[in-house]
Amino acid sequence: MIRLARPRLLSNIAVGVLIVLLFLLPVLYVLMMAFETPAHFLNSPMTPGTPTVSNFGQAWSSANLGGELVNTVIFSVVSGALSVAFGLLIAFPVARRLLRGHSMIYTYLFIGMFLPMSIIPMYAEARMLGLWDNAVGYILIHIAMPGLPGMALAVVLLTASISSVPLELDEAAWMEGSSYLAYLWRVIVPISRPALLIGFLYAMLNDWNDIIGPVVLLNNPALATVTKGINSFAGDNSSQYTLIAAAVVIASLPVVILFIACQRQINEASLAGSLKG
Amino acid sequence: MWGGLWLAVAVYTLFGIVPMIGNIVISFTDYTELQGAAVHNVGFTNYAQMFSTQAPGLEQGLVATAVFVVAVTLGQNILALLFAHKLAGSSRLAAVGRLLVFLPIALGVTIVGLLWSLIFNPASGPMASFFGLFGIHSAFFGADNWAMTLVILVQIWMNTGFSTLVFIGGLRSIDPALYEAAAVDGVGGWQRLRRITYPLLAPSITVNVMLALVGSFTMYNLIYVLTAGKYGTQTLGMLSFNVAFGSFEADLGYGAAVSVLLFVLTLVVALPMLLALRRRERKLLT
């Protein structure tokens, strides 16, 4: 046993060091960069100098990050919420087999998880329907956009979750004369909370991080998302590295906070192995 | 009562399914970004143009796509397998490790792209300093001989966390009794890995290989942020975007034809791969 334990301990340490080097150090380095003066960074990039917050002030005032973050929050939260709401409206009758063709509907939605991203027809469709450069259109398109399958994934997760809810609950509600939507809201939504939350987080994060969509489907600077904003900010200030670093830190702060707040869900999702095919 | 269901299916059809068909339709037209210009049916002109020798980018796009797909699919799965093996446990440290490898997915392509552009910036920084020690000076993401390798590494870095989670799910579904039985029989280490872990992980390997394969074939958003397809990184997906939106010609018909070619290629590679992996699963599990 002792002969076995030592190489294992060594390999554990090696992988641990590798993960810290690859995944933590780059993030910490850019965080450090954001607090450097440009002169100090160019002269000695490997050692931290006297920290300054001037990059943050300059990035905030010259890049309209505030307005772009507000746009991003509205777009991604609304389209994420609509994705799971529509997903629930499909998943319940499908899981309960209340319709003829329920398995066909499920398959039809399931395909959506594997549709490749294709932005050219989205652009053409948005132009034709008057949804181009339009906040409402942008949100509608992101509910079911190929490549970012928020709604399709919500249907898959929720169908599995609702199938495990006992039928007696449906019958009890039926006897009480509760309306369909009220029943969904009062009984199914609380029971399926974990699936709803994962579906919502996934859809929301996909829309939050989308860069091709905002570049092609939006033109008005007042509608720009934070991804589009920092990408063009980095292009316009390509040699001001500490300034870009500060903008990157500001832009990623909301996601990092959400990530830490939802770490339990992320770990649980991995433990459930819910994506096993 | 089912009004909501049909509304939801209609939204999904309009913005999920119609675009996939629309892409094929557009590929037979001369549709441009110029609004109000008449759109004509041009038959197979776009496809003929694509395969003619004057069309720039196609041959290079095919090569770049092949290199990108093979390197990312292999790299992502090997690294994820290594991480999953060490992070599947229930310890506090393993949980922290899982979060760390998953962080890039939460950060998203734009932040990830800018983060690595900063670290590999040619003027000053850890990589310029490190390679400077060996007398190597490069523009990294702006250099023909570096850009593709770096783009591949960042793509792997970004998506390994997701593959790791899928592998962990697979590892956890293996019955511990099998390992105990193996221990009783005196089977350990390499043999245990080869005879128990590897075969029973087959379904997760199928899922992960397919996700990495299809993802690396069709996704170009990270390449858009890192190089916009310059310096030898223009895969077919990037080429399709660039001819449609990246130039003044704004040739959406031609861009759509390139993406139709890309989807056909993806299917031609992915379907036999899926069948082979499924067959392998059945063989290993029986």
Interface residues (C-beta under 8 A of the other chain):
Chain A: L4 S11 N12 V15 G16 I19 V20 L22 F23 L24 P26 V27 Y29 V30 M33 F41 L42 N43 P45 M46 F86 G87 L89 I90 P93 L99 I105 Y108 L109 I111 G112 F114 L115 P116 M117 S118 I119 I120 P121 M122 Y123 A124 E125 R127 L140 I141 I143 A144 M145 P146 G147 P149 M151 A152 Y180 L181 L205 W208 N209 D210 I211 I212 V215 V216 T227 I230 N231 A234 S239 Y241 I244 A245 V248 A251 S252 V255 V256 L258 F259 Q263 I266 N267 A269 S270 L271 A272 G273 S274 L275 K276 G277
Chain B: M1 W2 G4 L5 L7 A8 V9 V11 Y12 L14 F15 G16 I17 V18 P19 M20 G22 N23 I26 Y31 Q35 L82 F83 K86 L93 A95 G97 R98 L99 L100 V101 F102 L103 P104 I105 A106 L107 G108 V109 T110 I111 G113 L114 L115 W116 S117 L118 I119 N121 A123 S124 G125 P126 A128 S129 W157 T164 L165 V166 I168 G169 G170 R172 S173 G188 G189 P203 S204 T206 V207 V214 F217 T218 M219 Y220 N221 Y224 V225 G237 S240 F241 A244 F245 L252 G255 A256 S259 L262 F263 T266
